[in-house]
């Protein structure tokens, strides 16, 4: 999703899967290197970009067993085969560093795939992007286990680390120790001294990004990422791009559709970024979205009566108690993990992380209750999951990539005085998250690369129907963004489906109604009726 770097909004994949057990995978399968031959498909040439050098459009991908994820990708173990023995395979693909100079320097993008179950009925490759911006698709896709098996019936599942992310020339800014200090610092300054400390911290971070990745920063934006996936589907041997994008991945998909409307195949955009909003509007919308999710969490707590561990007879009272706890943490951090303390800023991040999915509401309740008793370990672990910190203290590069991509996309740069003037609107939108997101407007101030737009152009006349899914309870990409995307794509292109549920996104909640609509469209080309609604029932079912 397109978010201020101060609250790195990773997708459901990067949040929930870091907290919940992964789906078990069996051993076995073919681990041998596999040179992809589908690039010679007779359709591939029809979609080729004639402005691109032939050595790029005709490159072969050598698929090999996937290595252990790098620190920049989040670390961990190499992905094990899927049930049935299908092995995850990894490769790399060359793309121009600067598309204005396609014959110039190249960089390599890291890719991962799992082959289609039924090769005789294979449609092609389904390219997935999990958002961020900054999420590693190579590390994330295997974490979903069998979630996409219905789609894998006829598609090779393919994901990638976008440029600047993970193993794809990952942007580097501060080191692990510096990031620990950054996330512990006061991100909601209240007086002149705290504001100056905040500004100094921000300047230091920008300087580190410039020092460690300065030459790369102008080229990591969404437009270049869209051009990358255009080359990618050609190299994979597909005439059209078949695509499933989540959160920020919906913006990437929309930009792609604008640039290459005739190359769009079957495209699904889930948890939709509003393409009409600039950075300020998007941040304000997020403040409202996270506040709505917190309201729903608090009301659910009250509804459960004595079973809920938090005090308060109304949702408002529960939230006032949370605000009071945060005020205590600002004055006195508490024991966290090891020698690390839980600060107010990390507690806010932990609360936000747990609102990405209804499944993590129990963790939020438990974490708040424990913090009230002086134990901040769980809230700090939740914050770490959103900040990209592994148990060994190493950070992935998602924070750096998120900042770099956002700042080369957005033209907006704010001064301290301008930010202060906007704070009342943020505070009104959310007493809990308003200041945090409001001060985040300074994230791109002083950035060494210019921004491309106020808001992206996603108009796609001539594109086939694109399925756009909005979740009414989404905290990170508010529901209204789905209709805005449909309108911006243009008449006859965007087809909206509504999921009346909770959490970030719809397909990955497991909702049968949503998954059937997506499956019917991606597998059989059946476009749902515009305005279709899938409802989460009280018992967890749907209709």
N, C-alpha and C positions, 0 to 999 in steps of 0.2 A: 504494500500500500504506500501511497505517497504521504509521508508523515514527517513532522519535524524531528531531526535527529535527537532532540532532548528526550523524546519518548520513542525509542526505536520500536516501531510496531511490527514485529515479526509476525508471520502468519500463524495460524492454528498449528501448522506443522512444526514450526520452530519453537512454539511455546508448549503446547500440550504434550507432544511426543517427548519432550525433555523431562516431563514430570511423570508420565504414565508408562507402565511396562509396554515394551514393543511386542507386536505380534510375533509369536514363535515361528521360526523358519527352519525347514529341514536341511540336512546336509546332502551333498551329492550334486550331480549336474555336471555339465560340460564347462570346464574352466579353461579350455584351450583358446588361444588367440583366434579371432575370426575376422578376416578381411571382408568388409561389407561390399557386396556386389550390386546392391540395388541402385547404386548411383547411375548405372547404365540403363535404367528404365527408359523406354522410349518417350515417356512423358516428361522426364527431368529436363530435357533441353528446352521444352516449351515454356518452362517457368524461369529459365536462366536469365540473369541480369547481364545483358550484353556489355555493360560498362565494366564488368568485373574481369580480371585476368583469368585466362583459362586454367592456370595452375591452381586457382582457388575454386572455381566452379566445378572442376573435374577431379578434385582431390579425393583420394581413397581414405576411408577411416579404418584404422586397424583396431579392432575391438579385442581387449584383453581382460583378464580377471582384474577386478577393481582393487586398488591398493587400500591400505588403511587411510582413512580421512586425515588430511593435514590439520595442523593446528588452526590454520585460517578457515578451514571448513568445519571446525568444531571438534576434531579429534574423534576418538572412539575406535571401535573394531571395524574391520572390513565387512561389507554386507555379505550375509550368508544366502545361499540359494533360496528361492521361493518354494513353497510346497509343490511337489511335482517335479522338482529338480531344476527348474529354470534358473540359470545363473545370471547374476548382475554382471554386465560387461561395461568397461570404461574405455574411453578413447579421447582424442583431442582433435580440434579442428582449427585450421588457420583462418584468421580474418584480418582485414586491414586495420591497422591502428587508427588511421584517418581515412574515412571513405572519400574525402576530397582528393586523396592521393592513393587510389586503389593499387597502384604498382609500387607503393612505398613500403615502409616497415609493416610487419605483421605481428600479431600476438596470437596466442593459442587459448582456445576455450576448452574447458574440461566438460566432457559429456558422459552420461550414463544411460544404459538402456536395459530393458528386459523384453525379450522377444515375445511376439504374440503367441497365444496358446494354440490357436488354429491357424497355422500358416497357409492352409489352402483357401481360407476365407479372409486373409489379411487385407485390410483396407490400406494400411500404410503406417506411418509413425504418428503418434499423438505426443506433441511436445507440451510439457507442463512447466509452468513457472509458478513458484510458491510465494512470490512477493518480497516484502521488505520495504523498499529495495535493499538488497544485501543478503537475502537468504540463499544458501548454497543448495541448488537443486540436486547436485550430485550426492550430497550428504542427506538431504531431506527425503527424496523419493523412496529409498529403501525402507525408511522408518514407517511408512504406511503399510508395509507388508502386503496383505491381500485386499486392501481397501479398493484398489482399482482393477481387481481381477475381471469384473464384468466388462470393463473397457479393454483390458488386455486380451480378451477373447479374440479380438480382431485387429488390435493395434499393437505395434511395438511401443512400449512406454519409453519415452525419452525425456530426460531433463538435463540441465546444464548449469554451470556456474556462469552467470552473466559477467561481462567484462568488468573488472574491478573487484570481483567477488571470489573468495576461496582460492581455487587453483587457477583461475582465469586472470592472471596478473593482478592478484588481490591488492587493493589499496592498503597502504600501511600508514598509520598515524602514530599514536602513542603506544608504549610498551605495556605489559601486563601490570606492572607496579603503578605506572602513571594512571592507567585506567581504573584501578582500584581506588586511587585517590580521587579521581574525577567523579566517579559514581557515589562516593561517600560525601562529597562536598555539598554545600547548601545550594540547591537548584531552585529555591524559591526565596530570593533575598528580600529582606524587609527594611533595611536601612542603608545609608550611603556606604558604609564600610563593607557590608555584605554584597551590595551591588558591584562595588569595585573589585572585590574578590572574584565574583562571578565573571565579570568582564575579563579580568586577567587570566582566569582559567580558560575562557573561550579563546583568547588570543594565543595562549600557549598551545592549545589543541590545533588550531589552524596552522600555526607555524610548524608543528610537527608533521602535519599532513603535507605541507608544501615541501619540507625538507626531505621526507622519505618517499613521496610519490608525486612530486610536482609536475614532472613531464607527462604523466599519465592522466592527470586530473581533467584536462579539457575534453577527453575522449570517452568518458565513462557514462555518458548520458543515455536517456531512453531512446532517442532517435537512432543512435548507433546500435543499441541493443536490438531494436526492431530490424535494422538492416542485417544484423548478425543472424537472427532467426530466419530471415528471408534466404540468406545463403545456406543456412543449416538445412532447411527442408529440401532445397535443391540437392545438396550433397547427400542427404539421406535417400534421395531418389523419388521424392514426392512432387507431383505436379502442383499441388496445392498445399497450403499450411493447415494442418489439423491441430487445434490448440486448445488447451484448458488452462486458464490463468486465474489465479486467486489473488485478491487484494491488490497490491501494486501491480501484479501480473495482469490485472484488467486494464490498467492504464497502458502497459506495454502492448497488450493486444489491441487496444483502441488505436494507438499510434501506428501499429503495424497495418491495421485495416485502412487507415487514412493514406499511408504511403503506398500500399500494395493491395488495393481493393480487389483487383482481378485475381490475385493469388490466394485470397482467403478461401479455405475449404469449409470445414465444420469447426466453428469457434464457440467456446463457452467462456463467459466472464462471470466469476462468482466472487461475491464480497466486493462490490464495485466502488472504486474510487470515482468521485464526482469530477469529471473532466472539465467542468466549467469553473471550478474554484481555483483561486490563487492560494499561495501558502498561508496567508492570514485566514482566509475563509475556511480552508481545509483544517487548520489547527483549531479554529473555533468550533467547527463541526465535530471534530474529535472530542473536544471538551464536553460538548453536549451528548455525544454518543457514549462516552465512558460514564458520564453522570447518569444517563438513562439505564445503562447496564447495572450500575451500582444501586440505583433505585429499585430495579427488579430483584437484585440480590437481597436487598434489605427487606422488601415486601415478602419475599419468599421465606426469609428467616422468621419474620413475625408470624406468618401463616402457620409455621410449624410449631409455634407455641414454645412449651418448655423444652422441646427437643433442640431448639437453637441455643447455642452457647452465649450469644451476644445479648446485652441488655437493651431494653426498649420495647414498648408496647405498640409502637408505630414504626413504619419505615423511616420517617423523619427522625425519630428518636435514636434509632440505630445509627443513622448517618451522623448525627450530632455527636454520638459517642465515639465514632471513628475519627471525626475531626478533632475531638479532644485528645484522643490517643496520639494523633499525629503532632499536635501541639506539644505534648509531653516529650515526644521523641526529638523534636527540634531542640529542646532545651537539654535533654539528657538521653543520648543514644544508649541502647541496651545491648546485652550479650547477643551475639549473632552466631557465626560459625567460626570455630577456632579462636583466633585472636581478633577476628573482625567484628565490628559493632554494626547493629542495625540503626541507621540514621533515618531521619524523616524522609529524605529523598528516596532512599532505597525502599522504605515502606510504601511510598506512593507507587513506585515502580512495581513492587510486588503485588499490590492491589490491582493495578492495571493488568499485569500478566495473568492473574487468575480470572479476570473478566472476559478473556478471549473465548472461553468455553464454559457452558453450564456444568460440565463434568468437573471443573476445578473450583466450583463454588464451595464445596466442602473443605477444600484446602485453604481457601480464603477465610472461611469461618474459623477453622482451627488455628490458622496463623495469627489472626487478630486476637483470638482468645489467649493464645500463648504469649503474644507480645504484651498484652495487658498484665500478664503475670511476670514479665521481665525476661521472657525467652523469645528472642527475635530470629531464631534459626530458620523457621519455615518461611517467614516472609522474605528473609534474605535469600533463601534458595529460590523462591519464586522470582525475585528481582534478578538474580543471576541468570535464570533461564531466559529472561527477556533481554538482558545485556550481553548474552553470548559468552558467559564465563563457565568454564568446565570445572569439575571438582578439583582438578589439580592446579587451579589458579590461572590457567591459560585462557585467553579470550580468542574467539574466532574474529574474523575481520569484518563482521556484519555492521558494527557501529561505524567504522571508518568508511565502508562502502556505502552505507546509508547516507551519511553526510555528503560524501563525494557526489553521488548520483543526484540527490535532492538539490545540491547547490549548483550543479552544472545544468540542471533542468530549469530551476526557478530564477527569474530575474530579480526577485525581491530581496532587498537588503535593508535592514532596519537599524536605526540608531537607538541608543539607550532611551532618549527622550520619547521617541516614537513608540517604543515598546511600553514604556510606563503609561503613556496615554491610552494604550489599548487594553491595559490590564483590567479595568473595570468591566468591560464586556466579557472577558474570559472568566472573571470571578463570578459574574452573574450566571454564566453558562454552567459553571461547576464550582461549588465551594471547595471540592476536594482536588480536582485536577486543573482548575483554571489558571492559577499562578504558575504551575509547573509547565503547562503548555504555552502560556503567554510569554514567559521569559525565553522559551525555546525559539521564539522568533529571531533571536540573535544568532542562531546557529550558523548562518551563512554570511554574517557580517565579516568583512575582511577576507572572504574566500578568494584564492588566487586565480580562479577561472570564472569567466562570465557565465551568466545563466542564459538559457535559450528562450524561455517563454514566461508569460504570466500564468497561462494555463495551456495545456496541449490541445492541438487540433485533432479531433478524432472523426471528423466527418468522413464518411466512406461511401459516396455514391457509386453504385455499380457493384457493391459487395453483396454476396448472398446473405440470407438471414443469419444473424448472430444472436445466440441465446444469452440473455443478461439476467442474472439472478441476484435479488436483493433479500436480505434478512432483516425483518422489522426490528429485531433486538440486537443488531450488530453494533458493538461499541466502537470499533476502529474505523469502519467504513459505513457511516450511517445510511440507512435504507434509502433515503431520498436520492442518493447517488446513482441508484440503478435507473430510475426514470430519467435523470439528467443524461446518463450515458445513452439510453435509448433515443432520446431526442437529439442528442449531438451526433450520433451515428447517421441519422437521417431517415427519412420516410422509407419504409419497406426493408430496413436493415435490422435494427434492434428489435428483439422480441423479449418482452419482460416476463419473468416468472417471479412470484413472491413467495418467500418462505416465512411464515409467521412463527418464529422461534427465537432462541437465544444464542448468543455466541457469535464468533467471527466466521462468516461464511455459512454455506448451506450443505453442499455435497458431502463434505467430510464429517458432518454430524451423524451420518448414517441414515438420515431420513429416507424412507422407502419411496415416498412420492417424488422427492427431488431427484433421487438417483434413477428412478424409472424414466422421468422426463429427460434427464441428461443422456441416459443410455439409449433411449429411443431415438434421440436426435443424432448423437455421435455414431451409433452403430448402424442405424437404419435410415437416417436422414429425415425422420419425422419431426417436423417443427411443432412444438406445443402451441396451443392457442394463446395468443397474446393476452396477458392478464390472468393466466392460470395461477391459482393460489394453493400452496401446500401448507397445512396447518399442523403444528405440534400439539398433540392432545395432552391432557393432564397426566395420563398414564404413560406418556412417553411414545405413544404411537402417532400415527398421522393419518390424514384423510385428504 
